[in-house]
Amino acid sequence: MSAIETTPTVVHARGLWRTYGADETAVAALRGADISVFGGEILAITGPSGSGKTTLLNCLAGLDSADEGTIDVLGTEVHGLDYEAAVEWRRQNLAILFQDPGLFPYLSARENVEISLRIRGIDRATRKRSTTDALERLGLGNHADHRPIELSGGQQQRVAIARALAAPPKLLIADEPTAQLDADTSLLVLDELRGAVETHDLTVIMTTHDPTAQAFADRSVRLVGGTVLDGGTASDEVTVSDQEAQ
């Protein structure tokens, strides 16, 4: 047993099924998926496109509801939360990185980072300090006043990562966080994630096709055909198609 596996489990999900559509058009994105995540680890979820990785993340974050199964995240039964309770729970505990950075187009990089801290009720002085530090650590100090249209795709993704880490949450859920980044910038981002894990007791769950990100993780699991294979390798031939999973 590794040192990570002796820490408390912060995510415990069992028997997750998620089907889209009905009757002849029904498509199962998750098929009895089980996953556990330990506190303070970086877990990489790998697998071919269309295997249900994004659907799994959305269910863990309470953005989507599994049809069957149980999900306990940070001691909360996520599947039992109503909409308002789920929003508040995410605000207090999670940061989520989507493949689309999701920046506000008319706000500067600085304002895009700071707004997340404002929503969490963090005081003005701390917001300013945390925002500046996060942008500088991700190499964006000289771009703080630029709007998204003035930034490259990779820079926009780094702004989104700075926003997630400016006031580190308990759990970061990231969908392909290095997909738009070059090799050097990917290492910079991964180093920042590791630093946040070690300094703030952050736990990270990320999907990835990036071998560097997978190697950087403490542990990896593989999702194939909507089922988690713990550390396994499976033929892509058994995966569902891109149309069958989100």
N, C-alpha and C positions, 0 to 999 in steps of 0.2 A: 504494500500500500504506500502511495506517495505521500509526501508531507501535505500536499493540497487536500488529499482525500481524508485527512484527519480533521479538517476544519468543518464547521457546520454547513449543512446543505441549505442554500438560499433559494434554489429553484428545485421543485420536485413535481414533475408532471407525469401522469400515467394514463395510458390507454386513450390517447388523443385521436379522435376521428373528426375530420372536417370534410364535408361533402358540399359541393356547389351544384346547383341545379337539382332536377328531380326526374324520376322515371328514366326514360331512355337517354336523357341528356345529363344525368347525374355523373359527377366526376369526383372521386375521392382524392383530395390533396394530401390529407394525413390519414394514415391507416394504422391505428393502434400505436402511435408514437409514444415512447417513454424517454424522458431525459431528466438527469439530475445535474445540478451545477453547484460547485462548492464555493464558499465565501472566499474572496480574494484571488480568484483564478481568472485567467483569460481562456475562455473556451471557444474554439473554432468549430463551426458547423460547416462541413464540406458536402459536396455532392453535385451531380450534374444539374444544369438548368432544368427547371420544371419538376424538381423532386420534392417540392413543398417547403423549402427553407424559409422563404418569406412568410408563408402561412404560419409556420411554427412560431417565428418571432412575433407575429401579430397576435397570436393566441396567448403567448407568454406575457405580452405587454397589455393584454386586455383590450386591444384594438379590434379583435375579431373573437368570436365565440366558438369554441369547439362544440360539435354536436354530441360527443360523448367524451368521458374522461374527466380527470381532476387536475387542477393546476394550483399549486401553492407557491407563491413567490414572496419572499421576505416575510413569511408568516401570515400572508393574506390569501384567502381562497379567491383567486382572481375571477374564476368562472361564476362566482356568486355575486359580483358587484353589479349594481345598476349603472347607468351611463354617468350620472353625476358623481357617484362614488368612485368610479374608475378614473374619471378625469382628475379628481383630487388626489387619489392614490398615486397616479403617475406623476403629478406635479411635485409631490413630496418625496418620491423615491427613485424615479427613473429619469434617464435621458435616452432619447431614441434618435439614432442616425439612420435616415433613409438613403437610398441611392441618389435620390433627388435632394440636394442640400436644403431646399425649402426655405430659402432666404426671402425676406421681404424686399421687393425690388426697389422701393423708394427710400430704404434706410441704408445707411452706411454699414460697413463691416462692424464698426464699433457699436452702432446702435442695434444691429442684429444680434450681437452677443449680449449686450446689456439688457435687452428687453426680456430675455429669459430669466435674468436675475430679478428684474423688477416684478415679474409675475410671481416669483417665489417670495416676495416681500423683503428682499435684502436691501439694507440701507444704502443711500446714495454713494457715500464715500467708499464702502466696500465694493459696490457695483463697479465704480470707476476703476479702482485698483485691480480687481479681479479680471475685468475685461481687458485692461491694458496688458496685464501679465500673460493672459491666455493667448492674445494675439501675437505678442512678441515671442513667446515660446514656440509658436507654430510658424515663425518667420513672416508674420504679416504686420509687423509694427509700422512699416512704411505704407501700408495699404489700409490703415484703420478708417480713413475717411472716404474710401472708395465705395461706390455702390456696386451691387452684383454685376451689372452690365459692364463695369469697368474691370472686372476680374475674370481670370481664366476659369475653366471648369474646375481645375485642381485647386485653385485659390478659394473658390466658393466652397468646395468641400472642406477645406481647412478652416474656413470661417465657421462652418457648421460644427466641426469638431471642437473648435475653441468655445463655441456656445455651449456644447455639451459638458465641457470640462472646466468652465470658468468657476462654477460652484459644483464640484464633483458630486454626483448622485450616489446612491447606494448601489445601483445597478445600471450599467450602460448596455443597451441593446443596439447593435450596429449591423446594418445590412450592407455588406461589401464596402467597408470604410476606406479601403485603399484602391478601389476600382479605377478611379480617375486620376490617380497619382503616379508620378514617375518613381523609379526605384529609390532615389535618394530621399524624396519627400515621403514615400511610404515608410522608410526607416525612421524618419523624424516623427511621424505620427505614431508609429508603433512604440517608439521610445517614450512619447508623451503618455500613451495609454499605460505602459508599464510603470512610469513614474507615478501616475494617479493611483494605480492599484497599490503600490507600495506605500505611498504617502497618506492616502485617504481611505484605505481599505475598500477600494472600489472592486466590484466584480464586473467582468465584461463577457458578454455573449456576442459573437460576431459570426455572420456567414461570410464565406470567402471562397474565391477561386484562385487566390494569390498564394503560391507556394511559400513566399517569404512570410506572409501573415500567418499561414498555418504553422510554419516552423517556429514562429515567434510565440505562439500560444503555449500555455501550459499543458493543454490537452486538446484533442480533437475527436469529434465523432462524425460519422458519415450518414447522411440522409439519402436514402434511395427508395423510390416508389412510395414516399410518405411514411417510411419506417426508419427509425434511428438504429444504425449499426454501430455500436459503441467501439470506436477505434478500428472498425473493420474496413475492408475494401471490398467493393462489389462491382460487378460488371454493370456498365451503364445500360446494358440491354434490358434490364429489368425496371428501369425508371419509367415513370409516366411521362407523357409528352409535355411540351410547353403549354399546350392548351388545357392540360389536365390539372395543373397546379399553379398556384399563384407564386 
